[in-house]
Amino acid sequence: MSNKDIKRFQEIRQHIDKLELSEEEKSNSYKHIEEWYAEDKSFGTIYQELAAISPKIEALFQEMGLI
């Protein structure tokens, strides 16, 4: 994670900690956030690799609303 992402993740964790949730619910929330980050990071990696192949990929992703 980049420093910016780590900071955001920590802020989200702090807000979740303040909620009246069971420890299990908090843990599940943390897991989902980590999974979303991993998915987002994977998408970024795939996008970068495809964009390196053809500049048309960026236009396509924009058209699809993915970036």
CORLIN-V741339 format. One record per pair of residues at least 12 apart in sequence whose C-alpha atoms are under 6 Angstrom apart, sorted by the first residue. I is the first residue (numbers start at 1). J is the second residue. D is the distance in Angstrom with one decimal. If there is no record, write none. Layout:
# CORLIN-V741339
i->I j->J d->D
i->I j->J d->D
This chain:
# CORLIN-V741339
none
